[in-house]
Amino acid sequence: MWKDITSVYVTQASYLTTSVPNIIFNQTVVGELVTASVTFNYSNLNDEIQLTHNNPKFTLNKDYFGNGCGDFGSTSLNITYSSDVVATDKDTIALICAGVTKLFIPMEAVCGKKSQTITWNQNLENLIVGQQVALTATATSGLPVNYSVNDSSLATIEDGILRVLAAGDVTITASQDGNANYNAASSVLQTVIFGAAINFVVDGDTTINDNVFYTTVTIKPGKTLTIALSGNLTTNQMTFEVMNGIIGALDWEGTINAQNWTFHKIITNEDVYHHLSLPFDYPVRDIQSNVPAERWRYGIDWLVREYDGSIRAEKGANQGAWTKMSIDSTLRSGRAYLIGVSEDVDLSFVSTSVNKIMPVTVKPHPSARSVNAGWNYISTGNWNEFQGSVKLSNNENLNYVYLSNDNARTYTAYEMSEVCISPFTGMFVQIPDTVNGISFEQQQQKAMAPKVKLGGQTCKVKVSLENTTCGTDVAALIVNDDETTDYRINHDLAKMLSLSTRPQIYSLGAETKLAYNALPFDAAKNVVLGCYFPENGSYTIKQVSLSGDILSLELTDTQTGIITDLLAHEYTFEAAQGTNEGRFVISVNKNANISTAVSQSKISGVSFCSENGKLVVSGLPTGAEYVLFDVVGRVLEKGVSESDVLLFHPEMRGVYAVRVVVDGVAEVLKTIF
């Protein structure tokens, strides 16, 4: 801003004799720079004219004019003014010649508040109940904008965050009241219509690829919600329903912004313990239920147990390693627990944050007996079904896992690379003493990695014990000459036994009963099997999995003397309820030679062999009873001997057995035809 000031003349007689006007800045605002100008005419100066003033808010563009040599002329002086606060400022310019002040020019400036405006171009349409959004209005002053709503039952605003409470029309006002340097801004209003809540229920497998908001999201048991890499889900409440041990899955690649995460566990069977695993740490005391407080007393009406592998390491497998947790203790993510209740109950576990990737820690629990060392009860720490390799902290793969069949009553052993595990499933693992952590590496396909890194040929067979009404169980032999007969963690796996309604099968090792038995070839002969039969009835043993170069898998029923090559046939038999260890032996053979069922003959001189296209029994006394069986135990021929030699002409090649009885003594012999 420029102002014209009346010229001041300096005469030879009196230097400056003309009247001097005031310099006035009367329309300035904070922070604005304004300028005025004054012109001096002079003549016959005997010294230069110096210009002085005091207030630094006023600035002169020169400090003097003239040269004092009787010169004459004119000069212009520019004066600028600026203030960073509202103020009324005064000052005086003094014109001094030869040390004598010849003229004063008063200056005055009135500085007022600046104006400001609000800019708010934010689109608030299509908001729904539960949604939150940061309001983005700005003021040209840079001062914070304030917001208000005309109906607090529909929405609230706190710290600039709008939260929609109910559906309806609402007016939102953005205002800025100014301060010492700024006048208040004109308010800006937006009237919007809030939509009703959208409660999204995942009751079928669903994928989110875009930016979406739902008031609540509930994933039903057994269903999968996929957040693609391009997806961004925002919600007030993310709920997982867990029913009968089945939980929904979350395939989480994109972004999830949830205010609260809730695990809603419904327990309808109070007679058993139930698995419990969470993606966040949670105090036991804070577990919420729908049961009144008088029926929700810890240690009486409900209880949480934790598996303590150090107890098994010290005292053995049957010494009660499940310990009661204190109500002041905390459930840790990546661990698994058991919870028991006295009545049907709905449990809720609520957190404001979760771990997308949950670390799983384990303890080695050293023991004098390897079979009792290193047992831990953990969770995968995965949000969706896990199918892949599990890497131990010593860089080995975890080979085996125990999963529950029926709410922690019984467990079945599986190879880790061949099983698909539901999210947050509790499981037993046994880890070597060099391991303190586990990494679950999700894969799209099954990882059929070798069980262990061995130098020689590895043969692996699995046999099952089945009953049409009671179910199935499996035991495995892993045969390699680099293995030993000793129990080695992550090579062998001890069998978890329980007297239940399920049949069970296992092999007997050096230290214990084994679900997985790793041993050298020379020890894979006549391996004793143990079986548990939950009821009287018919059972079948058969080969269900095979890898490696095995030419025969010989199962011998020492009770009947029947020998079966499980590579070719399954074996069905009758058994009484209870445990039987020793009735069956199994041999893994590199060739098809099958030995006799009984190592030492009870009847002197009797032999059974294949000769010239016939089966020959020799050395029998006249009158001996005999029965000829095929490999599956079918009776082919029976009678009483009339001479010391019996000849049989089978229709097909295979394994055969003959049972002879002489003077009440029975003998079972077998051979290959």
C-alpha positions as CSV (number, residue, x, y, z in Angstrom):
1,M,0.0,0.0,0.0
2,W,1.5,3.4,-1.0
3,K,0.6,6.8,0.4
4,D,1.4,10.2,-1.2
5,I,2.8,12.7,1.4
6,T,3.0,16.5,0.8
7,S,6.5,17.5,-0.2
8,V,8.7,19.3,2.4
9,Y,11.1,22.0,1.1
10,V,14.4,22.8,2.5
11,T,15.4,26.5,1.8
12,Q,18.8,28.0,1.9
13,A,17.7,30.4,4.7
14,S,16.1,27.9,7.1
15,Y,16.8,24.4,5.5
16,L,13.3,23.1,6.2
17,T,10.7,25.6,6.7
18,T,7.7,23.9,5.1
19,S,5.1,22.3,7.4
20,V,5.5,18.5,7.8
21,P,2.5,16.2,7.5
22,N,1.9,13.1,9.6
23,I,2.5,9.7,8.0
24,I,-0.5,7.5,8.9
25,F,-1.1,3.8,8.2
26,N,-4.8,3.2,9.1
27,Q,-5.8,0.1,7.2
28,T,-3.3,-2.5,8.1
29,V,-3.7,-6.0,9.5
30,V,-1.5,-8.5,11.3
31,G,1.3,-9.8,9.2
32,E,0.7,-7.4,6.3
33,L,3.5,-5.2,4.9
34,V,2.4,-1.6,4.0
35,T,4.5,1.2,2.5
36,A,4.3,5.0,2.4
37,S,6.5,7.6,0.6
38,V,7.6,11.2,1.3
39,T,9.6,13.6,-1.0
40,F,12.1,16.2,0.2
41,N,13.3,19.2,-1.9
42,Y,16.5,20.9,-0.7
43,S,19.2,23.5,-1.7
44,N,22.4,24.9,-0.4
45,L,22.9,22.3,2.3
46,N,26.1,22.7,4.2
47,D,25.9,19.2,5.6
48,E,24.1,15.9,4.8
49,I,20.7,15.3,6.4
50,Q,20.6,12.2,8.6
51,L,17.3,10.3,9.2
52,T,16.6,8.6,12.5
53,H,13.6,6.8,14.2
54,N,13.1,4.3,17.1
55,N,10.3,1.8,16.4
56,P,11.6,-1.2,14.5
57,K,8.1,-1.9,13.1
58,F,8.7,1.1,10.8
59,T,11.5,0.8,8.3
60,L,13.2,3.6,6.2
61,N,14.8,2.8,2.9
62,K,17.7,5.3,3.5
63,D,19.6,6.8,6.5
64,Y,20.6,10.2,4.9
65,F,20.4,12.5,1.8
66,G,22.4,15.4,0.5
67,N,26.2,15.9,0.6
68,G,26.6,19.2,2.4
69,C,28.4,21.0,-0.5
70,G,25.7,23.5,-1.2
71,D,23.9,21.1,-3.4
72,F,20.2,21.1,-4.1
73,G,17.7,18.7,-5.4
74,S,14.9,16.4,-4.2
75,T,14.8,12.9,-2.7
76,S,12.1,10.3,-1.9
77,L,11.9,8.4,1.3
78,N,10.0,5.1,1.5
79,I,8.6,4.0,4.9
80,T,7.3,0.4,5.5
81,Y,5.3,-0.9,8.4
82,S,4.4,-4.5,9.6
83,S,3.2,-6.0,12.9
84,D,2.7,-9.6,13.9
85,V,0.2,-8.6,16.6
86,V,-2.8,-6.3,16.8
87,A,-1.4,-2.9,17.9
88,T,-1.4,0.9,17.5
89,D,2.2,2.1,16.9
90,K,3.7,5.5,16.8
91,D,7.1,6.8,15.9
92,T,8.9,10.0,14.7
93,I,11.4,10.5,11.9
94,A,14.0,13.1,12.9
95,L,16.0,15.0,10.2
96,I,19.4,16.1,11.6
97,C,21.9,18.4,10.0
98,A,25.3,19.0,11.6
99,G,24.1,17.6,14.9
100,V,21.0,19.8,15.0
101,T,17.5,18.4,14.6
102,K,15.8,20.5,12.0
103,L,12.6,18.6,11.5
104,F,10.3,16.0,13.0
105,I,7.8,13.8,10.9
106,P,5.3,11.9,13.1
107,M,4.2,8.4,12.1
108,E,1.2,6.4,13.3
109,A,-0.1,2.9,12.3
110,V,-3.2,1.1,13.5
111,C,-2.9,-2.7,12.9
112,G,-6.1,-4.8,13.2
113,K,-7.0,-8.6,13.1
114,K,-6.7,-10.6,9.9
115,S,-9.7,-12.2,8.3
116,Q,-9.9,-16.0,7.7
117,T,-12.0,-18.5,5.8
118,I,-12.8,-22.1,6.1
119,T,-12.4,-24.6,3.3
120,W,-14.3,-27.9,3.6
121,N,-14.7,-30.0,0.4
122,Q,-15.0,-33.4,2.2
123,N,-17.7,-35.7,0.9
124,L,-19.6,-37.2,3.9
125,E,-22.3,-38.9,1.9
126,N,-23.0,-42.6,2.2
127,L,-21.7,-42.9,5.8
128,I,-23.5,-45.6,7.8
129,V,-24.0,-46.4,11.5
130,G,-20.8,-47.3,13.2
131,Q,-18.5,-45.6,10.7
132,Q,-15.9,-43.2,11.8
133,V,-14.2,-40.6,9.7
134,A,-11.7,-37.8,10.4
135,L,-13.1,-34.4,9.4
136,T,-10.8,-32.4,7.1
137,A,-11.9,-28.7,7.1
138,T,-9.1,-26.2,7.2
139,A,-8.9,-22.5,8.0
140,T,-6.7,-20.1,6.1
141,S,-5.3,-18.9,9.5
142,G,-3.9,-22.4,10.1
143,L,-5.9,-22.4,13.4
144,P,-7.8,-25.6,14.3
145,V,-11.3,-26.0,13.0
146,N,-14.1,-26.8,15.5
147,Y,-17.1,-29.1,14.7
148,S,-20.5,-29.5,16.1
149,V,-23.6,-31.5,15.2
150,N,-27.2,-30.5,15.6
151,D,-28.3,-33.9,16.9
152,S,-26.0,-35.7,19.3
153,S,-28.2,-38.8,19.2
154,L,-27.2,-39.3,15.5
155,A,-23.5,-38.5,15.7
156,T,-20.7,-37.4,18.0
157,I,-17.5,-35.6,17.2
158,E,-14.4,-35.9,19.4
159,D,-10.9,-34.6,18.5
160,G,-12.1,-34.1,14.9
161,I,-13.4,-37.7,14.5
162,L,-17.0,-38.0,13.4
163,R,-18.7,-41.2,14.7
164,V,-22.1,-42.2,13.3
165,L,-24.5,-43.4,16.0
166,A,-27.8,-43.8,14.2
167,A,-29.4,-43.4,10.8
168,G,-31.0,-40.0,10.0
169,D,-30.4,-36.4,8.8
170,V,-27.8,-34.4,10.6
171,T,-26.1,-31.0,10.1
172,I,-22.4,-30.7,10.9
173,T,-21.0,-27.2,11.4
174,A,-17.3,-26.3,10.9
175,S,-16.3,-23.1,12.7
176,Q,-13.2,-21.1,13.7
177,D,-13.6,-18.5,16.4
178,G,-10.4,-16.6,15.7
179,N,-7.8,-15.4,18.3
180,A,-5.9,-12.4,19.2
181,N,-4.7,-11.9,15.6
182,Y,-7.6,-13.4,13.5
183,N,-11.3,-12.6,13.3
184,A,-13.8,-15.4,13.5
185,A,-14.4,-17.2,10.2
186,S,-17.8,-17.7,8.7
187,S,-19.0,-21.2,9.5
188,V,-19.4,-23.9,6.9
189,L,-22.3,-26.4,7.2
190,Q,-22.9,-29.8,5.7
191,T,-26.2,-31.6,5.9
192,V,-25.9,-35.3,5.3
193,I,-28.1,-38.4,5.6
194,F,-26.5,-41.3,7.6
195,G,-27.5,-44.8,6.5
196,A,-28.4,-47.8,8.8
197,A,-25.9,-50.2,10.1
198,I,-24.5,-52.9,7.9
199,N,-23.7,-56.0,9.9
200,F,-21.9,-58.4,7.6
201,V,-22.1,-62.1,8.4
202,V,-19.6,-64.4,6.7
203,D,-21.7,-67.5,6.3
204,G,-20.0,-68.6,3.1
205,D,-16.5,-68.2,1.8
206,T,-16.1,-64.5,0.9
207,T,-13.3,-62.3,-0.6
208,I,-12.9,-58.6,-0.2
209,N,-10.9,-56.9,-2.9
210,D,-11.7,-53.2,-2.4
211,N,-12.0,-50.6,0.4
212,V,-15.2,-51.4,2.4
213,F,-16.7,-50.6,5.7
214,Y,-19.1,-52.7,7.8
215,T,-20.5,-51.8,11.1
216,T,-19.7,-55.3,12.3
217,V,-18.2,-58.4,10.7
218,T,-19.0,-61.9,12.1
219,I,-17.2,-65.0,10.7
220,K,-19.3,-68.1,11.2
221,P,-17.6,-71.4,12.2
222,G,-16.0,-73.2,9.3
223,K,-16.3,-70.2,6.9
224,T,-13.4,-68.2,5.4
225,L,-13.1,-64.4,4.9
226,T,-10.3,-63.5,2.5
227,I,-8.8,-60.0,2.5
228,A,-7.0,-59.8,-0.9
229,L,-3.8,-57.9,-1.2
230,S,-5.8,-55.0,-2.7
231,G,-8.5,-55.2,0.0
232,N,-9.0,-52.8,2.9
233,L,-11.6,-53.7,5.5
234,T,-12.7,-51.3,8.2
235,T,-15.1,-52.3,10.9
236,N,-16.1,-51.4,14.5
237,Q,-16.3,-55.1,15.5
238,M,-14.6,-58.2,14.1
239,T,-16.1,-61.3,15.6
240,F,-15.1,-64.9,15.3
241,E,-17.7,-67.5,16.3
242,V,-16.4,-70.8,17.7
243,M,-18.8,-73.7,18.0
244,N,-17.8,-77.3,19.0
245,G,-14.2,-76.5,18.4
246,I,-14.8,-75.2,14.8
247,I,-13.8,-71.6,14.1
248,G,-14.0,-69.3,11.1
249,A,-10.8,-68.6,9.1
250,L,-9.3,-65.3,8.0
251,D,-7.0,-65.3,4.9
252,W,-5.4,-62.0,5.6
253,E,-3.2,-60.5,2.9
254,G,-4.6,-56.9,2.7
255,T,-5.4,-54.4,5.5
256,I,-7.9,-54.8,8.4
257,N,-8.7,-51.8,10.6
258,A,-10.9,-53.1,13.5
259,Q,-11.7,-51.2,16.7
260,N,-12.4,-54.4,18.5
261,W,-11.7,-58.1,18.0
262,T,-13.9,-60.6,19.7
263,F,-13.7,-64.3,20.0
264,H,-17.1,-65.7,20.8
265,K,-16.8,-69.3,22.0
266,I,-20.0,-71.3,22.5
267,I,-19.6,-74.3,24.8
268,T,-22.5,-76.8,24.8
269,N,-20.8,-79.8,26.4
270,E,-19.8,-79.2,30.0
271,D,-18.6,-82.8,30.5
272,V,-15.3,-82.3,28.7
273,Y,-12.5,-79.8,28.4
274,H,-12.3,-77.5,25.4
275,H,-9.3,-76.1,23.5
276,L,-8.6,-72.4,23.9
277,S,-6.2,-70.4,21.9
278,L,-6.2,-66.7,21.1
279,P,-4.4,-64.2,18.8
280,F,-3.8,-61.8,21.7
281,D,-2.7,-62.0,25.3
282,Y,-5.7,-62.1,27.6
283,P,-6.1,-62.1,31.4
284,V,-7.9,-65.2,32.8
285,R,-9.8,-62.9,35.1
286,D,-11.3,-60.9,32.2
287,I,-12.9,-63.9,30.5
288,Q,-16.6,-62.8,30.0
289,S,-19.6,-65.2,30.0
290,N,-23.3,-65.0,29.8
291,V,-23.7,-66.9,33.1
292,P,-24.6,-64.9,36.3
293,A,-21.7,-64.1,38.6
294,E,-23.0,-66.5,41.3
295,R,-22.7,-69.4,38.8
296,W,-19.4,-68.2,37.4
297,R,-16.9,-68.8,40.2
298,Y,-13.4,-69.7,39.1
299,G,-12.2,-73.0,40.3
300,I,-15.7,-74.1,41.0
301,D,-17.9,-73.4,38.0
302,W,-15.1,-73.0,35.4
303,L,-11.4,-73.6,35.1
304,V,-8.5,-73.0,32.7
305,R,-5.6,-75.6,32.5
306,E,-2.2,-75.2,31.1
307,Y,0.1,-78.1,30.0
308,D,3.4,-78.1,31.9
309,G,5.9,-80.2,30.0
310,S,8.4,-80.1,32.8
311,I,6.1,-82.3,34.9
312,R,6.2,-85.0,32.3
313,A,9.9,-84.6,31.9
314,E,10.4,-85.2,35.6
315,K,7.7,-87.7,36.4
316,G,6.6,-89.4,33.2
317,A,3.7,-89.4,30.9
318,N,0.9,-90.4,33.4
319,Q,1.6,-88.0,36.1
320,G,-0.9,-85.2,35.4
321,A,1.0,-82.4,33.5
322,W,-2.2,-80.4,33.1
323,T,-2.0,-77.7,35.8
324,K,-4.7,-75.3,37.0
325,M,-3.9,-71.7,36.1
326,S,-4.3,-68.9,38.6
327,I,-7.1,-66.5,37.9
328,D,-4.4,-63.7,38.0
329,S,-2.4,-65.4,35.2
330,T,-2.6,-64.5,31.5
331,L,-3.3,-66.5,28.4
332,R,-0.5,-66.0,25.8
333,S,-1.0,-65.8,22.0
334,G,0.6,-68.7,20.3
335,R,-0.1,-71.0,23.2
336,A,-3.0,-73.4,23.7
337,Y,-5.0,-74.2,26.8
338,L,-8.0,-76.2,28.0
339,I,-11.1,-74.6,29.6
340,G,-13.7,-76.6,31.5
341,V,-17.2,-75.3,32.5
342,S,-20.0,-76.6,34.6
343,E,-22.8,-75.6,32.3
344,D,-23.5,-74.5,28.7
345,V,-22.0,-71.1,28.3
346,D,-21.1,-68.3,25.8
347,L,-17.7,-66.9,26.3
348,S,-16.3,-63.7,25.0
349,F,-12.7,-62.6,24.6
350,V,-12.3,-58.9,23.5
351,S,-9.2,-57.0,22.5
352,T,-8.5,-53.7,20.7
353,S,-5.5,-55.2,18.8
354,V,-4.3,-58.6,17.6
355,N,-1.1,-60.2,16.2
356,K,-1.3,-60.8,12.5
357,I,1.7,-63.1,12.9
358,M,1.8,-64.8,16.2
359,P,5.1,-66.0,17.5
360,V,5.1,-69.6,18.9
361,T,7.6,-70.3,21.7
362,V,8.4,-73.7,23.1
363,K,10.5,-75.1,25.9
364,P,12.8,-78.1,25.7
365,H,12.0,-79.6,29.1
366,P,15.0,-81.9,29.3
367,S,14.5,-85.4,30.8
368,A,16.5,-88.4,31.7
369,R,14.3,-90.3,29.3
370,S,14.0,-88.8,25.8
371,V,10.5,-90.1,25.4
372,N,9.4,-87.6,28.1
373,A,11.4,-84.6,27.1
374,G,10.3,-81.6,25.0
375,W,6.5,-81.9,25.1
376,N,4.6,-78.6,24.5
377,Y,1.0,-77.8,23.9
378,I,0.8,-75.0,21.3
379,S,-1.3,-73.3,18.6
380,T,-0.3,-72.7,15.0
381,G,-0.7,-69.0,15.4
382,N,-2.4,-68.9,12.0
383,W,-5.6,-67.1,11.1
384,N,-6.6,-69.6,8.4
385,E,-6.1,-73.4,7.8
386,F,-2.5,-74.3,8.0
387,Q,-1.0,-76.7,5.5
388,G,2.8,-76.5,5.1
389,S,6.1,-77.0,6.7
390,V,7.0,-76.1,10.2
391,K,10.5,-74.8,10.8
392,L,12.2,-75.3,14.1
393,S,14.6,-72.7,15.4
394,N,17.5,-75.2,14.8
395,N,16.5,-75.1,11.1
396,E,15.0,-78.6,11.1
397,N,11.5,-79.4,10.1
398,L,9.0,-80.4,12.7
399,N,7.9,-83.9,11.6
400,Y,5.0,-84.9,13.9
401,V,2.0,-83.4,15.7
402,Y,-0.8,-84.7,17.9
403,L,-4.3,-83.4,17.3
404,S,-7.4,-84.0,19.4
405,N,-10.1,-86.3,18.2
406,D,-12.8,-85.5,20.8
407,N,-12.4,-82.4,22.9
408,A,-9.0,-83.3,24.4
409,R,-10.0,-86.9,25.4
410,T,-7.9,-88.6,22.8
411,Y,-5.2,-87.5,20.4
412,T,-4.0,-88.9,17.0
413,A,-0.5,-88.5,15.7
414,Y,0.0,-87.0,12.2
415,E,3.0,-86.2,10.0
416,M,3.2,-82.4,9.9
417,S,3.6,-82.3,6.2
418,E,0.5,-84.3,5.5
419,V,-2.1,-82.6,7.7
420,C,-4.3,-79.5,7.4
421,I,-4.8,-77.8,10.7
422,S,-7.7,-75.5,11.5
423,P,-7.0,-71.9,12.9
424,F,-6.1,-71.7,16.6
425,T,-6.1,-75.4,17.1
426,G,-4.4,-76.8,20.1
427,M,-1.8,-79.5,19.5
428,F,1.0,-81.4,21.1
429,V,4.5,-81.3,19.7
430,Q,7.8,-82.8,21.0
431,I,10.8,-80.7,20.2
432,P,14.6,-81.4,20.6
433,D,16.4,-79.6,23.4
434,T,18.1,-77.2,21.0
435,V,14.8,-75.6,20.0
436,N,13.1,-72.6,21.5
437,G,10.8,-71.4,18.7
438,I,8.7,-72.6,15.8
439,S,7.8,-70.9,12.5
440,F,4.7,-71.9,10.6
441,E,5.3,-71.4,6.9
442,Q,2.0,-71.4,5.0
443,Q,2.1,-73.1,1.6
444,Q,-0.5,-73.6,-1.1
445,Q,0.3,-77.2,-1.6
446,K,1.2,-80.0,0.7
447,A,4.9,-80.0,1.5
448,M,6.0,-83.6,1.1
449,A,9.4,-83.1,2.5
450,P,11.4,-86.1,3.8
451,K,11.0,-86.8,7.5
452,V,14.7,-86.5,8.2
453,K,17.8,-86.0,6.2
454,L,19.3,-89.5,5.9
455,G,22.0,-90.8,3.8
456,G,20.6,-94.2,2.8
457,Q,17.3,-95.5,1.4
458,T,14.3,-94.7,3.4
459,C,11.2,-96.8,3.5
460,K,8.0,-95.6,5.2
461,V,4.9,-97.7,5.8
462,K,1.7,-96.9,7.7
463,V,-0.7,-99.6,8.9
464,S,-4.2,-98.9,10.3
465,L,-6.4,-100.7,12.7
466,E,-10.0,-100.3,11.8
467,N,-13.4,-101.2,13.1
468,T,-16.6,-100.3,11.1
469,T,-18.3,-98.8,14.2
470,C,-15.4,-97.6,16.4
471,G,-13.1,-95.9,13.9
472,T,-9.5,-96.1,12.8
473,D,-6.0,-95.6,14.1
474,V,-2.6,-95.6,12.4
475,A,1.0,-96.5,13.3
476,A,4.1,-96.0,11.1
477,L,7.5,-97.5,10.6
478,I,10.3,-95.4,9.1
479,V,13.1,-97.7,8.1
480,N,16.6,-96.4,7.2
481,D,20.0,-97.8,8.1
482,D,21.0,-94.3,9.4
483,E,18.3,-94.6,12.1
484,T,18.8,-96.3,15.5
485,T,16.7,-98.4,17.8
486,D,17.0,-95.6,20.4
487,Y,14.2,-93.1,20.9
488,R,15.2,-89.9,19.1
489,I,12.9,-86.8,19.3
490,N,11.6,-85.7,15.9
491,H,12.6,-89.1,14.5
492,D,10.4,-91.3,16.7
493,L,7.1,-90.2,18.3
494,A,5.7,-91.8,21.5
495,K,2.1,-93.0,21.3
496,M,-0.5,-91.1,23.4
497,L,-2.8,-93.8,24.7
498,S,-6.2,-93.5,26.3
499,L,-8.9,-96.1,27.0
500,S,-11.6,-94.7,24.7
501,T,-14.1,-95.8,22.1
502,R,-11.5,-95.6,19.3
503,P,-9.2,-98.5,18.4
504,Q,-5.5,-97.9,18.8
505,I,-2.4,-99.4,17.2
506,Y,1.3,-98.8,17.9
507,S,4.7,-100.5,17.8
508,L,6.8,-101.4,20.8
509,G,10.1,-99.6,20.8
510,A,13.1,-99.7,23.2
511,E,11.7,-97.2,25.6
512,T,8.0,-96.9,24.9
513,K,5.0,-97.5,22.7
514,L,5.4,-95.6,19.4
515,A,3.1,-94.0,16.9
516,Y,6.1,-93.4,14.6
517,N,9.0,-95.8,15.0
518,A,12.2,-95.0,13.1
519,L,14.7,-97.9,13.0
520,P,17.3,-99.6,10.8
521,F,16.4,-102.4,8.4
522,D,17.9,-105.1,10.5
523,A,15.6,-104.1,13.4
524,A,12.5,-103.9,11.2
525,K,11.9,-107.6,11.5
526,N,9.3,-109.0,13.8
527,V,8.5,-105.6,15.3
528,V,5.9,-106.2,18.0
529,L,2.6,-104.3,17.6
530,G,0.2,-103.4,20.4
531,C,-3.5,-102.9,19.9
532,Y,-6.4,-101.6,21.9
533,F,-9.8,-103.0,21.0
534,P,-12.6,-100.8,22.4
535,E,-15.2,-103.7,22.1
536,N,-15.5,-107.3,21.0
537,G,-15.8,-107.6,17.3
538,S,-14.2,-107.8,13.9
539,Y,-11.1,-105.6,13.2
540,T,-8.9,-105.1,10.1
541,I,-5.2,-104.3,9.9
542,K,-4.1,-103.0,6.5
543,Q,-1.4,-101.0,4.8
544,V,-2.6,-97.4,4.1
545,S,0.6,-95.7,3.0
546,L,3.9,-96.7,1.5
547,S,7.0,-95.1,0.2
548,G,10.4,-96.6,-0.7
549,D,11.5,-99.9,-2.1
550,I,9.6,-102.5,0.1
551,L,8.9,-105.9,-1.5
552,S,6.8,-107.3,1.3
553,L,5.2,-106.2,4.6
554,E,4.6,-109.3,6.6
555,L,2.0,-109.3,9.4
556,T,2.0,-112.4,11.6
557,D,-1.0,-113.2,13.9
558,T,0.8,-115.3,16.5
559,Q,-2.6,-116.4,17.9
560,T,-3.8,-118.0,14.7
561,G,-0.5,-118.5,12.9
562,I,-1.8,-116.6,9.8
563,I,0.8,-114.6,7.9
564,T,-0.4,-111.8,5.6
565,D,1.6,-109.6,3.2
566,L,-0.1,-106.3,3.8
567,L,1.2,-105.0,0.4
568,A,-1.2,-107.4,-1.3
569,H,-4.0,-108.0,1.2
570,E,-5.6,-106.7,4.4
571,Y,-6.1,-108.9,7.4
572,T,-9.4,-109.2,9.2
573,F,-9.8,-111.0,12.5
574,E,-11.8,-111.2,15.6
575,A,-10.7,-109.7,18.9
576,A,-11.9,-109.3,22.4
577,Q,-12.2,-105.9,24.1
578,G,-9.0,-104.8,25.8
579,T,-5.3,-104.3,25.1
580,N,-3.2,-106.9,23.4
581,E,0.5,-106.5,23.0
582,G,2.3,-109.4,21.2
583,R,-0.5,-111.0,19.2
584,F,0.9,-109.3,16.1
585,V,4.4,-108.8,14.7
586,I,5.3,-107.0,11.5
587,S,8.4,-107.2,9.3
588,V,9.5,-104.8,6.6
589,N,11.4,-106.8,3.9
590,K,13.5,-105.7,1.0
591,N,12.7,-109.0,-0.7
592,A,9.7,-111.3,-0.8
593,N,11.1,-114.1,1.3
594,I,8.7,-114.8,4.2
595,S,10.0,-116.8,7.2
596,T,8.0,-119.3,9.2
597,A,5.5,-118.0,11.7
598,V,7.0,-119.8,14.7
599,S,10.8,-119.7,15.0
600,Q,11.2,-123.0,16.7
601,S,9.2,-126.1,15.8
602,K,7.0,-127.7,18.5
603,I,6.6,-130.9,16.5
604,S,9.8,-132.6,15.6
605,G,10.5,-133.4,12.0
606,V,7.6,-131.5,10.4
607,S,8.4,-129.1,7.5
608,F,6.5,-127.0,5.0
609,C,7.9,-125.8,1.7
610,S,7.3,-125.1,-2.0
611,E,8.7,-127.8,-4.3
612,N,8.2,-128.5,-8.1
613,G,5.0,-126.5,-8.3
614,K,3.4,-128.0,-5.2
615,L,3.2,-127.1,-1.5
616,V,4.7,-130.0,0.5
617,V,4.2,-130.8,4.2
618,S,6.5,-133.7,5.3
619,G,7.3,-135.5,8.5
620,L,3.7,-135.8,9.6
621,P,2.6,-138.8,11.6
622,T,-0.5,-140.6,10.4
623,G,-3.7,-139.2,11.9
624,A,-2.4,-135.6,12.3
625,E,-5.0,-132.9,11.8
626,Y,-4.2,-130.1,9.3
627,V,-5.7,-126.9,7.9
628,L,-4.3,-125.0,4.8
629,F,-4.8,-121.1,4.7
630,D,-4.1,-118.5,2.1
631,V,-2.5,-115.1,2.9
632,V,-5.8,-113.6,4.0
633,G,-6.7,-116.5,6.3
634,R,-9.2,-118.3,4.1
635,V,-9.4,-122.0,4.6
636,L,-8.4,-123.8,1.4
637,E,-8.3,-127.4,2.6
638,K,-8.5,-129.4,5.9
639,G,-8.5,-133.0,7.0
640,V,-6.5,-135.8,8.7
641,S,-3.2,-137.1,7.3
642,E,-3.1,-140.6,6.0
643,S,0.7,-140.6,5.4
644,D,3.7,-138.6,6.4
645,V,3.5,-136.3,3.3
646,L,0.8,-133.9,2.2
647,L,0.7,-132.4,-1.2
648,F,-1.3,-129.2,-2.2
649,H,-1.7,-127.6,-5.6
650,P,-2.6,-123.9,-5.2
651,E,-4.2,-122.0,-8.0
652,M,-2.1,-118.9,-7.6
653,R,1.2,-117.7,-6.2
654,G,1.4,-116.2,-2.8
655,V,2.0,-116.8,0.9
656,Y,0.4,-119.9,2.5
657,A,0.3,-121.3,6.0
658,V,-0.6,-124.8,7.3
659,R,-1.7,-125.6,10.8
660,V,-1.1,-129.1,12.1
661,V,-2.1,-130.7,15.4
662,V,-0.3,-133.8,16.7
663,D,-1.3,-135.3,20.0
664,G,-2.9,-132.0,21.0
665,V,0.1,-129.9,20.1
666,A,-0.5,-127.2,17.4
667,E,2.0,-126.0,14.9
668,V,1.7,-123.3,12.2
669,L,4.1,-123.3,9.3
670,K,4.3,-120.9,6.4
671,T,6.0,-120.6,3.0
672,I,5.8,-118.8,-0.3
673,F,4.5,-120.6,-3.4
